[in-house]
Amino acid sequence: MASKNEYIRRVFEAPAPCDQCSKRVECAENELACRAFSGYVINGVMYDHTVRNPNKVLFNKIFNDEDPRAIIGFLKTLQDNQGELPI
C-alpha cells in the first residue's frame, strides 16, 4: 500500500484538471485543495465554474485516512449553508 505522501505525489504528477490552473504550484507545495478539486476527487469531473479557493481544510478532508468519506459530508454542509452549485 502506498504511503499518504506517495499518493499525494501521484495525484499531483498525473494528468489532472488542475494542470492548467494558476494555483496548481501553490496547492502542490502547500498541500492545499479547492472545491473544484474535491469535485474531481469525488466525481471524476472538474467543472470550470466551480470555486477555486484552495485551503488546508479541504485538503485535509480529501486526504483524510481515518474517514475517506469526510469530504462528501463537508461539501454537502457547505452547499446547504452557501447555496452554491452542487459539485
PyMOL CGO cylinders between C-alpha atoms (Angstrom):
from pymol import cmd
from pymol.cgo import CYLINDER

trace = [
    CYLINDER, 0.00, 0.00, 0.00, 1.33, 3.44, -0.94, 0.3, 1, 1, 1, 1, 1, 1,
    CYLINDER, 1.33, 3.44, -0.94, 2.01, 5.99, 1.78, 0.3, 1, 1, 1, 1, 1, 1,
    CYLINDER, 2.01, 5.99, 1.78, -0.06, 9.18, 2.02, 0.3, 1, 1, 1, 1, 1, 1,
    CYLINDER, -0.06, 9.18, 2.02, 2.84, 11.22, 0.64, 0.3, 1, 1, 1, 1, 1, 1,
    CYLINDER, 2.84, 11.22, 0.64, 3.30, 8.80, -2.28, 0.3, 1, 1, 1, 1, 1, 1,
    CYLINDER, 3.30, 8.80, -2.28, -0.41, 9.03, -3.09, 0.3, 1, 1, 1, 1, 1, 1,
    CYLINDER, -0.41, 9.03, -3.09, -0.34, 12.84, -2.95, 0.3, 1, 1, 1, 1, 1, 1,
    CYLINDER, -0.34, 12.84, -2.95, 2.72, 12.93, -5.21, 0.3, 1, 1, 1, 1, 1, 1,
    CYLINDER, 2.72, 12.93, -5.21, 1.00, 10.69, -7.77, 0.3, 1, 1, 1, 1, 1, 1,
    CYLINDER, 1.00, 10.69, -7.77, -2.17, 12.82, -7.70, 0.3, 1, 1, 1, 1, 1, 1,
    CYLINDER, -2.17, 12.82, -7.70, -0.22, 15.97, -8.50, 0.3, 1, 1, 1, 1, 1, 1,
    CYLINDER, -0.22, 15.97, -8.50, 2.00, 14.28, -11.11, 0.3, 1, 1, 1, 1, 1, 1,
    CYLINDER, 2.00, 14.28, -11.11, -0.76, 12.53, -13.06, 0.3, 1, 1, 1, 1, 1, 1,
    CYLINDER, -0.76, 12.53, -13.06, -2.71, 14.41, -15.75, 0.3, 1, 1, 1, 1, 1, 1,
    CYLINDER, -2.71, 14.41, -15.75, -5.50, 16.24, -13.94, 0.3, 1, 1, 1, 1, 1, 1,
    CYLINDER, -5.50, 16.24, -13.94, -7.83, 19.18, -14.42, 0.3, 1, 1, 1, 1, 1, 1,
    CYLINDER, -7.83, 19.18, -14.42, -5.56, 21.22, -12.13, 0.3, 1, 1, 1, 1, 1, 1,
    CYLINDER, -5.56, 21.22, -12.13, -2.80, 21.18, -14.72, 0.3, 1, 1, 1, 1, 1, 1,
    CYLINDER, -2.80, 21.18, -14.72, -3.90, 24.47, -16.30, 0.3, 1, 1, 1, 1, 1, 1,
    CYLINDER, -3.90, 24.47, -16.30, -4.84, 26.17, -13.02, 0.3, 1, 1, 1, 1, 1, 1,
    CYLINDER, -4.84, 26.17, -13.02, -2.78, 29.18, -11.96, 0.3, 1, 1, 1, 1, 1, 1,
    CYLINDER, -2.78, 29.18, -11.96, -2.85, 27.94, -8.34, 0.3, 1, 1, 1, 1, 1, 1,
    CYLINDER, -2.85, 27.94, -8.34, -1.53, 24.44, -9.08, 0.3, 1, 1, 1, 1, 1, 1,
    CYLINDER, -1.53, 24.44, -9.08, 2.02, 25.01, -7.81, 0.3, 1, 1, 1, 1, 1, 1,
    CYLINDER, 2.02, 25.01, -7.81, 0.82, 26.75, -4.65, 0.3, 1, 1, 1, 1, 1, 1,
    CYLINDER, 0.82, 26.75, -4.65, -1.54, 23.85, -3.91, 0.3, 1, 1, 1, 1, 1, 1,
    CYLINDER, -1.54, 23.85, -3.91, 1.08, 21.19, -4.53, 0.3, 1, 1, 1, 1, 1, 1,
    CYLINDER, 1.08, 21.19, -4.53, 3.74, 22.92, -2.43, 0.3, 1, 1, 1, 1, 1, 1,
    CYLINDER, 3.74, 22.92, -2.43, 1.46, 23.82, 0.49, 0.3, 1, 1, 1, 1, 1, 1,
    CYLINDER, 1.46, 23.82, 0.49, -0.93, 20.84, 0.45, 0.3, 1, 1, 1, 1, 1, 1,
    CYLINDER, -0.93, 20.84, 0.45, -4.00, 22.91, -0.43, 0.3, 1, 1, 1, 1, 1, 1,
    CYLINDER, -4.00, 22.91, -0.43, -7.14, 21.93, -2.32, 0.3, 1, 1, 1, 1, 1, 1,
    CYLINDER, -7.14, 21.93, -2.32, -10.20, 23.76, -3.64, 0.3, 1, 1, 1, 1, 1, 1,
    CYLINDER, -10.20, 23.76, -3.64, -13.85, 22.80, -4.14, 0.3, 1, 1, 1, 1, 1, 1,
    CYLINDER, -13.85, 22.80, -4.14, -13.21, 22.21, -7.83, 0.3, 1, 1, 1, 1, 1, 1,
    CYLINDER, -13.21, 22.21, -7.83, -10.52, 19.64, -7.00, 0.3, 1, 1, 1, 1, 1, 1,
    CYLINDER, -10.52, 19.64, -7.00, -12.73, 18.00, -4.37, 0.3, 1, 1, 1, 1, 1, 1,
    CYLINDER, -12.73, 18.00, -4.37, -15.42, 17.57, -7.03, 0.3, 1, 1, 1, 1, 1, 1,
    CYLINDER, -15.42, 17.57, -7.03, -12.84, 15.93, -9.25, 0.3, 1, 1, 1, 1, 1, 1,
    CYLINDER, -12.84, 15.93, -9.25, -11.85, 13.54, -6.47, 0.3, 1, 1, 1, 1, 1, 1,
    CYLINDER, -11.85, 13.54, -6.47, -15.47, 12.60, -5.72, 0.3, 1, 1, 1, 1, 1, 1,
    CYLINDER, -15.47, 12.60, -5.72, -16.99, 12.60, -9.22, 0.3, 1, 1, 1, 1, 1, 1,
    CYLINDER, -16.99, 12.60, -9.22, -14.00, 12.38, -11.57, 0.3, 1, 1, 1, 1, 1, 1,
    CYLINDER, -14.00, 12.38, -11.57, -15.07, 15.69, -13.15, 0.3, 1, 1, 1, 1, 1, 1,
    CYLINDER, -15.07, 15.69, -13.15, -13.85, 19.22, -12.50, 0.3, 1, 1, 1, 1, 1, 1,
    CYLINDER, -13.85, 19.22, -12.50, -16.12, 21.97, -13.78, 0.3, 1, 1, 1, 1, 1, 1,
    CYLINDER, -16.12, 21.97, -13.78, -14.71, 25.36, -14.80, 0.3, 1, 1, 1, 1, 1, 1,
    CYLINDER, -14.71, 25.36, -14.80, -17.43, 27.24, -12.89, 0.3, 1, 1, 1, 1, 1, 1,
    CYLINDER, -17.43, 27.24, -12.89, -16.66, 25.62, -9.53, 0.3, 1, 1, 1, 1, 1, 1,
    CYLINDER, -16.66, 25.62, -9.53, -14.99, 27.78, -6.89, 0.3, 1, 1, 1, 1, 1, 1,
    CYLINDER, -14.99, 27.78, -6.89, -11.19, 27.63, -6.84, 0.3, 1, 1, 1, 1, 1, 1,
    CYLINDER, -11.19, 27.63, -6.84, -10.24, 28.99, -3.45, 0.3, 1, 1, 1, 1, 1, 1,
    CYLINDER, -10.24, 28.99, -3.45, -7.70, 26.44, -2.18, 0.3, 1, 1, 1, 1, 1, 1,
    CYLINDER, -7.70, 26.44, -2.18, -7.28, 25.88, 1.52, 0.3, 1, 1, 1, 1, 1, 1,
    CYLINDER, -7.28, 25.88, 1.52, -5.83, 23.42, 4.02, 0.3, 1, 1, 1, 1, 1, 1,
    CYLINDER, -5.83, 23.42, 4.02, -9.23, 22.36, 5.43, 0.3, 1, 1, 1, 1, 1, 1,
    CYLINDER, -9.23, 22.36, 5.43, -10.40, 20.91, 2.12, 0.3, 1, 1, 1, 1, 1, 1,
    CYLINDER, -10.40, 20.91, 2.12, -7.05, 19.25, 1.53, 0.3, 1, 1, 1, 1, 1, 1,
    CYLINDER, -7.05, 19.25, 1.53, -7.21, 17.55, 4.93, 0.3, 1, 1, 1, 1, 1, 1,
    CYLINDER, -7.21, 17.55, 4.93, -10.78, 16.40, 4.30, 0.3, 1, 1, 1, 1, 1, 1,
    CYLINDER, -10.78, 16.40, 4.30, -9.90, 14.96, 0.88, 0.3, 1, 1, 1, 1, 1, 1,
    CYLINDER, -9.90, 14.96, 0.88, -6.81, 13.13, 2.09, 0.3, 1, 1, 1, 1, 1, 1,
    CYLINDER, -6.81, 13.13, 2.09, -8.27, 12.01, 5.43, 0.3, 1, 1, 1, 1, 1, 1,
    CYLINDER, -8.27, 12.01, 5.43, -7.00, 8.48, 6.07, 0.3, 1, 1, 1, 1, 1, 1,
    CYLINDER, -7.00, 8.48, 6.07, -9.35, 7.89, 9.00, 0.3, 1, 1, 1, 1, 1, 1,
    CYLINDER, -9.35, 7.89, 9.00, -12.60, 8.84, 7.24, 0.3, 1, 1, 1, 1, 1, 1,
    CYLINDER, -12.60, 8.84, 7.24, -12.33, 8.86, 3.43, 0.3, 1, 1, 1, 1, 1, 1,
    CYLINDER, -12.33, 8.86, 3.43, -15.97, 10.00, 3.09, 0.3, 1, 1, 1, 1, 1, 1,
    CYLINDER, -15.97, 10.00, 3.09, -15.41, 13.08, 5.27, 0.3, 1, 1, 1, 1, 1, 1,
    CYLINDER, -15.41, 13.08, 5.27, -15.15, 15.33, 2.23, 0.3, 1, 1, 1, 1, 1, 1,
    CYLINDER, -15.15, 15.33, 2.23, -18.62, 14.39, 0.98, 0.3, 1, 1, 1, 1, 1, 1,
    CYLINDER, -18.62, 14.39, 0.98, -20.34, 15.38, 4.23, 0.3, 1, 1, 1, 1, 1, 1,
    CYLINDER, -20.34, 15.38, 4.23, -18.26, 18.53, 4.48, 0.3, 1, 1, 1, 1, 1, 1,
    CYLINDER, -18.26, 18.53, 4.48, -19.14, 19.66, 0.94, 0.3, 1, 1, 1, 1, 1, 1,
    CYLINDER, -19.14, 19.66, 0.94, -22.85, 18.91, 1.45, 0.3, 1, 1, 1, 1, 1, 1,
    CYLINDER, -22.85, 18.91, 1.45, -22.79, 21.12, 4.55, 0.3, 1, 1, 1, 1, 1, 1,
    CYLINDER, -22.79, 21.12, 4.55, -21.08, 23.91, 2.58, 0.3, 1, 1, 1, 1, 1, 1,
    CYLINDER, -21.08, 23.91, 2.58, -23.62, 23.59, -0.21, 0.3, 1, 1, 1, 1, 1, 1,
    CYLINDER, -23.62, 23.59, -0.21, -26.55, 23.73, 2.22, 0.3, 1, 1, 1, 1, 1, 1,
    CYLINDER, -26.55, 23.73, 2.22, -25.13, 26.75, 4.02, 0.3, 1, 1, 1, 1, 1, 1,
    CYLINDER, -25.13, 26.75, 4.02, -23.91, 28.68, 0.99, 0.3, 1, 1, 1, 1, 1, 1,
    CYLINDER, -23.91, 28.68, 0.99, -26.46, 27.62, -1.62, 0.3, 1, 1, 1, 1, 1, 1,
    CYLINDER, -26.46, 27.62, -1.62, -23.80, 27.10, -4.27, 0.3, 1, 1, 1, 1, 1, 1,
    CYLINDER, -23.80, 27.10, -4.27, -23.98, 24.80, -7.26, 0.3, 1, 1, 1, 1, 1, 1,
    CYLINDER, -23.98, 24.80, -7.26, -23.55, 21.13, -6.45, 0.3, 1, 1, 1, 1, 1, 1,
    CYLINDER, -23.55, 21.13, -6.45, -20.12, 19.64, -7.06, 0.3, 1, 1, 1, 1, 1, 1,
]
cmd.load_cgo(trace, "trace")
